[in-house]
Amino acid sequence: MIRLVVFDCDGTLVDSQGLIVKAMSGAFRARGLEPPEPGLVRAVVGLSLVEAIGRLLPTATAAECLDLADGYRAAWRSLREVDGVSEPLYPGVRETLAELGGRGHLLGVATGKARRGLDLVLAHHGLRELFVSLQTADRHPSKPHPAMLEEAMRETGSEPHETLMVGDTSFDVEMAGAAGVRAIGVAWGYHPAEALAHAGAEVVLEDMGQLLQIVSEPAR
């Protein structure tokens, strides 16, 4: 049986696409740069912020990437002040998390968000108490490095064969592979299902409720 289920946040639990694209556009415009296309922004969701910006603007120096990251955070805070937490849960997420917790599975998050942003989202949706491990990009190397999953397993005393990673990007799937953990993709996020399968996802969910059957199967 699966003991620990670790979820990505953006694109897996919550739909933050609009907020991310607006904040990135605001950061680029504030520095006099042409904003990247929304599709390009979606493609780097899941990476740490500085690495994501480096992929969007390959000619930028390290200092320029850090400056743009500061601009992104400022734009994000401004958008939050106007719109509040505009990151709705995807259908079935709340019910599936509650059922998993009720069955005794341990739940974690491994996300490219900073801890402050993750705390705000989980508190807003009343989900914080469901999770026993929160791993964020301000504490670890960027995905697909396995550090987030390794720390989640260490914190919960879980072995790789007892652990499942659920995410919407190839970075999530590759991180799982690097940690020796099974990877499950979701079809409603920021990378297409074929990219997740190519990266090594054993299945791509069309509905979060499908996860309940998978975690009931014998551990591999």
C-alpha positions in Angstrom: 0.0 0.0 0.0 1.0 3.6 -0.6 1.9 5.3 2.7 2.8 8.9 1.5 1.2 10.8 -1.4 3.0 14.0 -2.4 1.3 16.6 -4.6 2.5 19.4 -6.7 0.5 22.6 -6.0 0.1 24.9 -9.1 -1.6 23.1 -11.9 -2.4 20.0 -9.7 -4.3 21.2 -6.7 -5.0 24.8 -7.6 -5.5 26.6 -10.9 -3.1 29.5 -10.6 -2.5 30.0 -14.3 -4.0 33.4 -14.6 -2.2 34.8 -11.6 1.2 33.4 -12.7 0.9 34.8 -16.3 -0.2 38.2 -15.0 2.6 38.4 -12.5 5.3 37.3 -15.0 4.0 39.8 -17.5 4.0 42.6 -14.9 7.6 41.8 -13.9 8.8 41.9 -17.5 7.0 45.1 -18.3 8.3 46.8 -15.2 11.8 46.2 -16.5 11.0 47.4 -20.0 10.9 43.9 -21.5 8.4 42.3 -23.8 6.3 39.8 -21.7 6.7 36.1 -22.6 3.8 34.3 -24.3 1.4 32.7 -21.8 2.2 29.3 -23.3 5.9 29.7 -22.6 5.1 30.8 -19.0 2.9 27.7 -18.5 5.7 25.5 -19.7 8.1 26.6 -16.9 5.6 26.4 -14.1 7.0 24.0 -11.5 10.5 25.2 -11.7 11.9 27.5 -9.0 11.2 31.1 -9.9 14.8 32.2 -10.8 15.3 29.1 -13.0 11.9 29.6 -14.7 12.9 33.2 -15.6 16.2 32.0 -16.9 14.5 29.7 -19.3 12.1 32.5 -20.4 15.0 34.9 -20.9 18.1 32.9 -21.8 20.2 36.0 -22.4 19.6 37.4 -18.9 22.5 37.4 -16.4 22.1 35.8 -13.0 21.7 39.2 -11.5 19.0 40.1 -14.0 17.1 36.9 -13.3 17.2 37.7 -9.6 15.9 41.2 -10.3 13.1 39.9 -12.4 12.2 37.4 -9.7 11.9 40.3 -7.2 9.7 42.0 -9.8 7.5 38.9 -10.1 7.1 38.7 -6.3 6.1 42.4 -6.2 3.6 41.9 -9.0 2.2 38.8 -7.3 1.7 40.7 -4.0 0.0 43.5 -5.9 -2.4 41.2 -7.7 -3.2 39.4 -4.4 -4.0 42.8 -2.7 -6.5 43.5 -5.6 -8.0 40.0 -6.2 -7.2 38.1 -3.0 -6.3 34.4 -3.4 -7.5 33.8 -7.0 -6.2 30.2 -7.1 -9.3 28.0 -7.1 -9.1 24.3 -6.3 -9.6 21.9 -9.3 -12.7 19.7 -9.2 -12.5 16.8 -6.9 -9.3 17.9 -5.1 -10.9 18.7 -1.7 -12.9 15.5 -1.6 -10.0 13.3 -2.7 -7.6 14.8 -0.2 -10.1 14.3 2.6 -10.7 10.7 1.6 -7.0 9.9 1.5 -6.4 11.4 4.9 -9.4 9.5 6.3 -7.9 6.3 5.0 -4.7 7.0 6.9 -2.4 8.0 4.0 0.1 10.7 4.8 -0.1 13.7 2.5 2.6 16.1 1.4 3.3 19.0 -1.0 6.3 19.5 -3.2 6.0 22.8 -5.1 7.9 25.5 -7.0 6.1 28.0 -4.8 7.8 29.7 -1.9 6.6 28.6 1.6 4.7 31.9 2.2 2.7 31.5 -1.0 1.9 27.9 -0.3 0.8 28.7 3.3 -1.6 31.4 1.9 -3.2 29.0 -0.6 -3.6 26.1 1.9 -5.0 28.4 4.6 -7.4 30.0 2.2 -8.8 26.7 1.2 -8.8 25.2 4.7 -6.4 22.4 3.7 -3.3 23.1 5.8 -4.1 20.5 8.5 -4.3 17.7 5.9 -0.6 17.9 5.1 2.2 16.5 7.2 5.0 17.6 4.9 5.4 20.9 2.9 8.5 21.2 0.6 9.0 24.5 -1.2 11.4 26.0 -3.7 12.9 28.4 -1.2 14.2 25.5 0.8 15.4 23.1 -1.9 17.0 23.0 -5.4 14.5 23.3 -8.2 12.6 20.4 -9.6 13.5 17.9 -11.1 16.2 17.6 -8.4 14.9 14.9 -5.9 15.6 16.9 -2.7 11.9 17.8 -2.0 10.8 14.2 -2.2 13.7 12.9 -0.3 13.0 15.3 2.5 9.3 14.5 2.5 10.2 10.8 2.8 12.7 11.5 5.6 10.2 13.6 7.6 7.5 10.9 7.4 9.6 7.8 7.6 8.5 6.6 4.2 10.4 4.5 1.7 10.4 5.2 -2.1 8.3 2.1 -2.8 5.6 3.4 -0.4 5.5 6.9 -1.9 3.6 8.4 -4.8 4.2 11.8 -6.5 1.2 13.4 -8.2 1.9 16.4 -10.6 1.0 18.1 -13.8 4.4 18.8 -15.3 7.3 16.7 -16.6 9.4 18.3 -13.9 7.3 16.5 -11.3 7.6 13.2 -13.1 11.3 13.6 -13.5 11.7 14.5 -9.9 9.9 11.3 -8.9 12.1 9.2 -11.1 15.2 10.8 -9.6 13.9 9.9 -6.1 12.9 6.3 -7.1 9.2 7.2 -6.5 6.2 6.3 -8.6 4.8 9.2 -10.7 1.2 9.9 -11.5 0.3 12.8 -13.9 -2.8 14.9 -14.1 -4.4 16.0 -17.4 -5.7 19.4 -16.2 -2.4 21.2 -15.6 0.3 23.0 -17.5 2.0 20.2 -19.5 0.2 18.0 -22.0 -0.6 14.4 -21.1 1.8 13.0 -23.8 4.7 15.0 -22.2 3.9 13.4 -18.8 3.8 10.0 -20.2 7.0 10.5 -22.1 8.7 11.7 -18.9 7.7 8.4 -17.2 4.3 8.9 -15.6 2.7 5.5 -15.2 -0.8 7.0 -15.7 -2.3 10.4 -16.3 -5.5 11.1 -14.4 -8.5 12.6 -16.0 -10.2 13.0 -12.7 -8.6 13.4 -9.2 -10.9 10.7 -7.8 -9.1 8.1 -9.9 -6.2 8.5 -7.5 -8.2 6.6 -4.7 -8.0 3.4 -6.6 -4.3 3.7 -7.4 -3.3 4.2 -3.8 -5.2 1.1 -2.8 -3.1 -1.1 -5.1 -0.2 -3.0 -3.5 3.1 -1.1 -3.4 5.5 -2.0 -6.2 
